[in-house]
Amino acid sequence: MRLDKFLQVSRLVKRRTWAREMCLAGRVSLNGRPARPASTVRVGDLIRLDTEWRVIEVEVRQLRERASAEEARQMYTVVSSERRE
């Protein structure tokens, strides 16, 4: 599954275009390396999102093409989360 699609389906990012823009701006890493929107996500990968208000690192648990809110929360496990002020 593409990284930008995973971020949107899992609801880590609200819109797929925002996920794409974050990747192109260098604010998303996949397994410790800067990621492109089309990077392939697999179960077990670590994704780090660096936003203005938080830095979050998650481990991919499931891949789904569509997901309800409850299913979206099961797609990943939060490894670390840090709020910015």
Secondary structure as GFF3:
##gff-version 3
##sequence-region A 1 85
A	DSSP	alpha_helix	3	9	.	.	.	ID=ss1
A	DSSP	alpha_helix	16	24	.	.	.	ID=ss2
A	DSSP	beta_strand	28	30	.	.	.	ID=ss3
A	DSSP	beta_strand	33	34	.	.	.	ID=ss4
A	DSSP	beta_strand	46	50	.	.	.	ID=ss5
A	DSSP	beta_strand	54	60	.	.	.	ID=ss6
A	DSSP	alpha_helix	69	73	.	.	.	ID=ss7
A	DSSP	beta_strand	76	83	.	.	.	ID=ss8
###
